[in-house]
Amino acid sequence: MTRAQIVGWAHSVFGKAEAEDVEGLMASVVPQALTHAGVPARAIDGIFAGVFDGGFSQQNFHGALVGMAVPELAQVPSVRLESACATGTAALYTAMDFIESGRGRIALVVGAEKMTAVPASRVGDILLGGSYRKEEGDVLGGFAGVFGRIAEAYFQRYGDRSEELALIAAKNHANGVANPHAHLRKDLGFAWCNTVSDRNPLVAGPLRRTDCSLVSDGAAALVLADEETARGLDRAIGFRARACANDAMALSRRADILGFEGPRRAWAAALGTAGVTLDDLSLVETHDCFTIAELLEYEAMGLAEPGQGWRVVRDGTTLRGGRLPVNPSGGLKAKGHPIGATGVSMHVMAAMQLMGEAGGMQIPGAGLAAVFNMGGAAVTNCVSILERVG
């Protein structure tokens, strides 16, 4: 069976974008991705768009919207994928299935979201669509309230870890300074992130504003090709493994909301298929929608035992110069989190590292990178292990 490989990409600057809608965001990255891959629009066999939306705009039918953004693609078969915050990876994996099934040789993946066109007061409720509304729709603080409850449960069981959450936020903001695509390129420092103030208030439970990812506009695109086609192009990033694992959408149906069993199973499956351990990885781009999520992901991936994830950031393991750098891009925390674009963005960041094209973010000698993209509160969980193959 042929394997799908990443052969090109493009990434917008995340933040409050000048583009008025998703169509404009797509138009800003798709031509760049095709040029980067060295592939003309006429060579694309399928388009896979990742857009969450959920009420951010009245426009739907986002797969076909790619052809409106780039008219040369208007007659290419297209589809839109959605899986909450894992929407981008859902689009990517579906495009890979398309190639690996033999239905096409070259595919375009584009993830995008325009979040700032609606009033800030509506954003939290729209994002609650990624939760089980029948039980969690009235959570105070919107989607942040869901993770606020998770943080409260962690503190009750393992002690107050507000300082460690602030260390995670400070680490990611420091990393984000070197990322030209990041929403917030400012080193906020530990003291700022650890202090509740008028500019850094409590948002939900023990989570402060600096514990929450940013509301961002943005887009990212990937071009995929089969192995034979990729050999004739300038760059190729292969997947040593990819794995997905789901958990119950409703937190009430979990045996332990702190167990992050979905992420744990996805990580175990990907590492097992790849035949590697965490010690073999050069870096991880993980889904830090909230700092408590990154802490729990340390435990799920096996960097620490349950309840001990706080030690990993304390001892410097996940810093840029640590044993396993986590989120050298700044993560969702600093880079931003335009929902549909996030999973695609994370894979672009990993691919840049492996090609030695990450600029100031570069981890020297990066040879194997992992991406963990999560939909909802650890409902859909996807792990990719990437390596340079061309």
Summary of the structure (lengths in Angstrom):
residues: 390
radius of gyration: 19.3
end to end distance: 18.4
largest distance: 57.3
contacts: 1521
relative contact order: 0.19
helix: 43%
strand: 19%
